[in-house]
Amino acid sequence: MLRFQFDSPPRILCERGAALRLAPLLQGKGCAHAFVVTDPGLVRAGMVDAPVAALRDAGLRVTVYDQVEADPPEHVVLAATAAARAAGADGVIGLGGGSSLDTAKLVALLAATPQALADIYGPNRARGPRLSLIQVPTTAGTGSEATPTSVVSTPDHQKRGVISPLLLPDVAVLDATLTLGLPPAPTAMTGVDAMVHAIEAYTTRHLKNPVSDALAVRALQLLHTHLGRAVAQGNDIEAREGMLLGSALAGMAFANAPVAAIHALAHPLGSHFHMPHGLANALVMVPVLRFNRSVVGHRYAELARALDPVCLGQDDAAAADAFIALMEQHVAQAPIPQRLRDVGIAEADVPTLARAAMDVRRLLDNNARDVSESEALALYSESF
């Protein structure tokens, strides 16, 4: 008997210029004071000015917190929460990449219902209510605007996740104009990240279901079609829109059918070496795809046929190989480092990474094929 549950944001608004029309979304929830969570880079780039001005013009009070860091550490989440509470904010807007969106989720929760972070890591341990929450991504990669998860870096170099339907936003706003200024390298990194979300959702061992499958396939089609254009022609608004929608759909997919070994191996690269998450995924993706092929090659074949009509006439083995080759091509053509050694990781660091990956059981346990420490070591070595 088919049984599954699917959770998603109650509302998605996909429209160019929508970031300038956030005020009615908050005012409709009775909010009068918006707390905008973002990062200093976006502030320096001037990308926060217009949305904030529009909020103020509409009569809302606005407080901007712009100290979000990549792979947000606990102290940043707590500082942002304290600032929101001190300001008396009654609505939160996450504006930025995945780190800002993840921080905004926890600010909305903790400012309304104080609770220790250590007590709510893991699934369904958080208590509500939370403040009203709107998520506005400025990159097409994390899909965080559509997921019930917030990932935090702990002082002991781990990444821990708070997972709760309370973290789904009231509205996810997809405004592709905000992504036009993203340079080629971050465009490629975040784009590959979104592809990994779709692939791992489609091949996960646990909670895979027909809705997540449909979203993962459509997401991968959009991302595969538009990534090269978005990297090569940053002002191609149609390509940017395709990437942003693909990222959100992939986020909805993996929020319900969770990611696996690619992300598990990527996590230590971020927590130990502060590598951008999308780049970490890109560096380990192809070795893990090859590793998993013996178990989910038929799934790779299905994805290949969805991406390339040439694969429709191929058997599963040939189509699976074609799929891995397509993904390898995306990484090879991206203007990003191609090997772990290219980003300052020494060969002596590889065993440390393999040991650390074994601690990411919440992701490794979703992988289609079991991964031992020695196998993780071999996968990192292949990426080295």
Rosetta blueprint (number, residue, H / E / L):
1 M L
2 L L
3 R L
4 F L
5 Q L
6 F L
7 D L
8 S L
9 P L
10 P L
11 R L
12 I E
13 L E
14 C E
15 E L
16 R L
17 G L
18 A H
19 A H
20 L H
21 R L
22 L L
23 A H
24 P H
25 L H
26 L H
27 Q H
28 G L
29 K L
30 G L
31 C L
32 A L
33 H E
34 A E
35 F E
36 V E
37 V E
38 T L
39 D L
40 P H
41 G H
42 L H
43 V H
44 R H
45 A L
46 G L
47 M L
48 V L
49 D H
50 A H
51 P H
52 V H
53 A H
54 A H
55 L H
56 R H
57 D H
58 A L
59 G L
60 L L
61 R E
62 V E
63 T E
64 V E
65 Y E
66 D L
67 Q L
68 V L
69 E L
70 A L
71 D L
72 P L
73 P E
74 E H
75 H H
76 V H
77 V H
78 L H
79 A H
80 A H
81 T H
82 A H
83 A H
84 A H
85 R H
86 A H
87 A H
88 G L
89 A L
90 D L
91 G E
92 V E
93 I E
94 G E
95 L E
96 G E
97 G L
98 G H
99 S H
100 S H
101 L H
102 D H
103 T H
104 A H
105 K H
106 L H
107 V H
108 A H
109 L H
110 L H
111 A H
112 A H
113 T L
114 P L
115 Q L
116 A L
117 L H
118 A H
119 D H
120 I H
121 Y L
122 G E
123 P E
124 N L
125 R L
126 A L
127 R L
128 G L
129 P L
130 R L
131 L L
132 S E
133 L E
134 I E
135 Q E
136 V E
137 P E
138 T L
139 T L
140 A L
141 G L
142 T L
143 G L
144 S H
145 E H
146 A H
147 T L
148 P L
149 T E
150 S E
151 V E
152 V E
153 S E
154 T L
155 P L
156 D L
157 H L
158 Q L
159 K E
160 R E
161 G E
162 V E
163 I E
164 S L
165 P H
166 L H
167 L H
168 L L
169 P L
170 D L
171 V E
172 A E
173 V E
174 L E
175 D L
176 A H
177 T H
178 L H
179 T H
180 L L
181 G L
182 L L
183 P L
184 P H
185 A H
186 P H
187 T H
188 A H
189 M H
190 T H
191 G H
192 V H
193 D H
194 A H
195 M H
196 V H
197 H H
198 A H
199 I H
200 E H
201 A H
202 Y H
203 T H
204 T L
205 R L
206 H L
207 L L
208 K L
209 N L
210 P H
211 V H
212 S H
213 D H
214 A H
215 L H
216 A H
217 V H
218 R H
219 A H
220 L H
221 Q H
222 L H
223 L H
224 H H
225 T H
226 H H
227 L H
228 G H
229 R H
230 A H
231 V H
232 A H
233 Q L
234 G L
235 N L
236 D L
237 I H
238 E H
239 A H
240 R H
241 E H
242 G H
243 M H
244 L H
245 L H
246 G H
247 S H
248 A H
249 L H
250 A H
251 G H
252 M H
253 A H
254 F H
255 A H
256 N H
257 A L
258 P L
259 V L
260 A L
261 A H
262 I H
263 H H
264 A H
265 L H
266 A H
267 H H
268 P H
269 L H
270 G H
271 S H
272 H H
273 F H
274 H L
275 M L
276 P L
277 H H
278 G H
279 L H
280 A H
281 N H
282 A H
283 L H
284 V H
285 M H
286 V H
287 P H
288 V H
289 L H
290 R H
291 F H
292 N H
293 R H
294 S H
295 V H
296 V H
297 G H
298 H H
299 R H
300 Y H
301 A H
302 E H
303 L H
304 A H
305 R H
306 A H
307 L H
308 D L
309 P H
310 V H
311 C H
312 L H
313 G H
314 Q L
315 D L
316 D H
317 A H
318 A H
319 A H
320 A H
321 D H
322 A H
323 F H
324 I H
325 A H
326 L H
327 M H
328 E H
329 Q H
330 H H
331 V H
332 A H
333 Q H
334 A L
335 P L
336 I L
337 P L
338 Q L
339 R L
340 L H
341 R H
342 D H
343 V H
344 G L
345 I L
346 A L
347 E H
348 A H
349 D H
350 V H
351 P H
352 T H
353 L H
354 A H
355 R H
356 A H
357 A H
358 M L
359 D L
360 V L
361 R H
362 R H
363 L H
364 L H
365 D L
366 N L
367 N L
368 A L
369 R L
370 D L
371 V L
372 S L
373 E H
374 S H
375 E H
376 A H
377 L H
378 A H
379 L H
380 Y H
381 S H
382 E H
383 S H
384 F L
